Each structure stands twice: as C-alpha cells, then as structure tokens.
Amino acid sequence: MDATELKNLQTPLKEKYKVQPDTALITLKAEGNLGEGISCKIETGKAMVEAGLHPATGGTGMLACSGDMLLEALVACAGVTLSAVATAIGVDIKSGTIKAEGDLDFRGTLGVSKEASVGFKQIRLGFYLDTDANEEQMASLAKLTERYCVVYQTITGGTSIETSYNLQ
C-alpha cells in the first residue's frame, strides 16, 4: 500500500469523524482464561499474528489490531501474574477469566482532531475468579498482582520509550 491508497482509505473515515465525532470512539476488548500451572490462554483466533490497520482507520479487519494486542498482552500478563501470586501466597483458584477493554477515539490517531488524544482514553481490567479465598486473601492477591504485572505497571507508570531510527 502506498500513501495515496492509504489516503483514499482514510479520507472518508476522517470526514465521517469530523461530522460525527462519536463514531470515532471504539471500545477494544481482550479476554484470556487461566490455564494449568502458571499460564493464561489468550484467544487471538490466529496462529501467526500479523498486525495491520484497525477498520476504524481503513483496515480490512483481517489483520490483528495493535490496540487489541496491547489489551491481550495486559490480560496475559495479569493472568500469569495472578496465577503466580496465587501460587506464592497459597490461594487456590479453581478457574478464572480476565477481561480488558479500552476506549479509543480514532480521531486522534488519524489527525482529525487535535483535542482527541492518541491512545486509549481508559482501560478497564476485570478478574472473574472461582476461588474460596477470603477477603484478606483477595486484597493481597489484587495488590500483588497489580504490583508485579509488568504490562500493568508499564501502562499505569507511563514508561518513557526511547526511540531510534536507523538505516541498514
């Protein structure tokens, strides 16, 4: 795809978002299930993941969206961390589901509105657990999972990223 093809795909979307800003706000979601041992299974529906544009930016929907992948990474990390923490503190979890969803205003990433942020406006992370853990154990599980989940800490901590562009 060249710049003209991309522009042709995105121009109608940009115009739509200018006229109907609420149509640019899309909620992405990811879900995973705790597996055996210390694991979390993410359902991507693809064996090999190839990322591309989200349909809200001109993509076909046939390739993985990096926003979805970010939420999937959060779910996977939180699930693995939760399993490890539960194992470490002796909390038995019979089964569990972790869900993440985030709101994106695609006007930002398409440069339609300077007021619209680029990136997720909000992410919601939920744990749905079948466990006999008491209130104190659940509080410890929550505190330690949040503290030690790398992706959670990266997102909430606002980690700086050093970038470089190099010719080969």
Backbone torsions as a table, in degrees:
resi	resn	phi	psi	omega
1	MET	NA	135.5	177.3
2	ASP	-106.1	179.6	-175.4
3	ALA	-61.3	-37.5	-179.5
4	THR	-66.2	-44.4	178.9
5	GLU	-62.7	-42.1	178.5
6	LEU	-63.2	-44.9	179.2
7	LYS	-61.6	-41.8	178.9
8	ASN	-62.9	-35.1	177.2
9	LEU	-71.5	-41.1	-170.8
10	GLN	-89.3	-25.2	-177.4
11	THR	-56.3	-47.6	178.9
12	PRO	-62.5	-34.9	178.4
13	LEU	-67.2	-43.3	179.2
14	LYS	-61.0	-43.1	179.0
15	GLU	-63.0	-43.1	178.3
16	LYS	-60.1	-43.7	-177.7
17	TYR	-69.4	-28.8	175.5
18	LYS	-68.1	-42.6	-177.1
19	VAL	-80.6	-38.0	-178.0
20	GLN	-127.3	76.7	-175.5
21	PRO	-57.5	-30.0	-178.1
22	ASP	-67.2	-20.7	178.9
23	THR	-75.6	-12.4	179.2
24	ALA	-85.3	-11.2	-179.4
25	LEU	-89.2	111.0	-176.6
26	ILE	-120.6	139.3	176.2
27	THR	-101.9	119.9	176.1
28	LEU	-95.9	152.1	-176.8
29	LYS	-139.4	154.4	172.8
30	ALA	-144.1	153.1	-179.5
31	GLU	-146.7	145.5	176.9
32	GLY	-144.7	157.3	178.2
33	ASN	-118.4	138.6	177.2
34	LEU	-63.3	134.3	-179.9
35	GLY	-103.2	-168.8	178.9
36	GLU	-70.5	148.7	-179.5
37	GLY	65.6	-136.1	179.6
38	ILE	-109.9	87.2	-178.7
39	SER	-153.1	165.6	176.1
40	CYS	-145.3	126.1	-177.9
41	LYS	-95.0	123.3	179.2
42	ILE	-102.8	129.4	178.1
43	GLU	-92.7	104.2	178.0
44	THR	-103.3	-22.5	-178.5
45	GLY	78.4	3.5	-179.3
46	LYS	-134.6	133.1	178.0
47	ALA	-71.6	-51.8	174.9
48	MET	-103.5	130.2	-177.1
49	VAL	-97.2	124.7	174.9
50	GLU	-121.3	120.3	-177.0
51	ALA	-87.3	148.1	177.8
52	GLY	-155.2	-169.8	-179.6
53	LEU	-70.2	141.8	172.1
54	HIS	-71.5	148.3	178.4
55	PRO	-53.8	-28.2	179.3
56	ALA	-71.7	-7.8	176.2
57	THR	-120.5	13.3	176.7
58	GLY	108.8	-0.1	179.1
59	GLY	-75.7	166.8	-178.3
60	THR	-86.3	-17.3	-174.3
61	GLY	87.8	-0.4	-179.3
62	MET	-86.0	-16.8	179.9
63	LEU	-109.8	157.6	-179.9
64	ALA	-67.1	141.7	176.4
65	CYS	-92.0	133.4	-178.9
66	SER	-64.1	-28.4	175.2
67	GLY	-64.5	-43.6	175.1
68	ASP	-61.5	-41.2	-179.1
69	MET	-64.4	-36.0	176.6
70	LEU	-63.2	-45.3	178.2
71	LEU	-65.1	-38.9	177.1
72	GLU	-63.2	-39.7	177.5
73	ALA	-63.8	-40.4	177.6
74	LEU	-63.1	-46.2	178.9
75	VAL	-61.6	-45.6	-179.0
76	ALA	-62.3	-47.8	-178.0
77	CYS	-65.0	-44.6	179.7
78	ALA	-63.7	-38.4	179.0
79	GLY	-67.4	-44.7	178.5
80	VAL	-65.3	-43.5	179.5
81	THR	-63.2	-45.3	178.2
82	LEU	-57.9	-45.4	179.4
83	SER	-62.1	-42.8	179.4
84	ALA	-65.7	-44.5	179.3
85	VAL	-63.6	-45.7	179.4
86	ALA	-58.9	-43.4	178.0
87	THR	-61.6	-44.9	-176.9
88	ALA	-65.5	-35.5	-177.2
89	ILE	-100.9	6.7	174.1
90	GLY	76.0	30.1	176.6
91	VAL	-98.1	123.9	179.6
92	ASP	-87.0	120.3	175.4
93	ILE	-111.1	115.4	-178.5
94	LYS	-71.2	-41.8	176.7
95	SER	-162.7	165.3	179.4
96	GLY	-168.4	156.8	176.2
97	THR	-131.0	138.8	176.9
98	ILE	-118.4	132.9	-179.7
99	LYS	-127.6	139.2	173.9
100	ALA	-130.9	139.9	173.1
101	GLU	-142.9	146.5	-176.8
102	GLY	-140.9	148.9	-178.0
103	ASP	-102.2	128.3	178.6
104	LEU	-123.0	137.1	172.7
105	ASP	-105.6	104.4	-172.4
106	PHE	-70.7	-6.6	173.4
107	ARG	-63.1	-32.9	-179.5
108	GLY	-65.4	-51.3	-176.4
109	THR	-70.3	-23.1	177.4
110	LEU	-92.8	0.0	178.0
111	GLY	70.2	23.9	-179.7
112	VAL	-76.6	-36.1	-176.7
113	SER	-139.5	126.1	176.7
114	LYS	-70.0	-21.4	179.1
115	GLU	-77.5	-23.6	-179.8
116	ALA	-82.1	125.8	-178.7
117	SER	-71.6	154.9	172.8
118	VAL	-96.1	121.7	-178.3
119	GLY	116.1	177.9	-178.6
120	PHE	-68.7	134.5	175.3
121	LYS	-78.9	-37.3	-179.7
122	GLN	-156.4	144.5	173.9
123	ILE	-124.9	135.2	176.8
124	ARG	-115.3	128.6	-178.3
125	LEU	-120.2	122.2	-177.9
126	GLY	-125.0	140.8	177.9
127	PHE	-115.4	127.5	-179.5
128	TYR	-121.9	101.9	-167.9
129	LEU	-117.8	139.6	170.5
130	ASP	-101.2	103.1	-176.1
131	THR	-152.9	156.2	175.3
132	ASP	-96.6	13.0	-177.7
133	ALA	-60.3	141.8	177.3
134	ASN	-83.6	178.5	-176.0
135	GLU	-60.6	-41.3	179.7
136	GLU	-65.4	-43.1	178.5
137	GLN	-64.4	-39.9	178.7
138	MET	-64.4	-39.9	178.4
139	ALA	-63.1	-42.5	177.5
140	SER	-65.1	-43.1	179.1
141	LEU	-59.0	-45.5	179.8
142	ALA	-64.5	-49.3	-177.5
143	LYS	-60.1	-46.9	-176.7
144	LEU	-73.3	-34.7	177.0
145	THR	-63.1	-46.2	178.8
146	GLU	-65.2	-39.4	-178.2
147	ARG	-66.0	-38.1	-171.3
148	TYR	-105.7	-0.4	177.4
149	CYS	-79.5	113.7	-175.4
150	VAL	-59.9	-47.1	-177.6
151	VAL	-66.9	-42.2	177.5
152	TYR	-58.4	-48.6	-179.3
153	GLN	-65.3	-36.6	178.6
154	THR	-64.0	-45.1	-178.8
155	ILE	-69.1	-48.7	-175.7
156	THR	-73.7	-24.9	-177.9
157	GLY	-83.7	-9.0	-179.9
158	GLY	62.3	45.6	-177.7
159	THR	-55.9	133.9	176.3
160	SER	-76.6	151.5	179.4
161	ILE	-123.9	127.0	175.5
162	GLU	-94.3	124.1	-179.4
163	THR	-112.7	152.9	173.6
164	SER	-144.3	148.3	178.3
165	TYR	-123.0	120.5	-172.3
166	ASN	-128.3	141.2	174.3
167	LEU	-86.8	146.0	178.7
168	GLN	-105.4	NA	NA
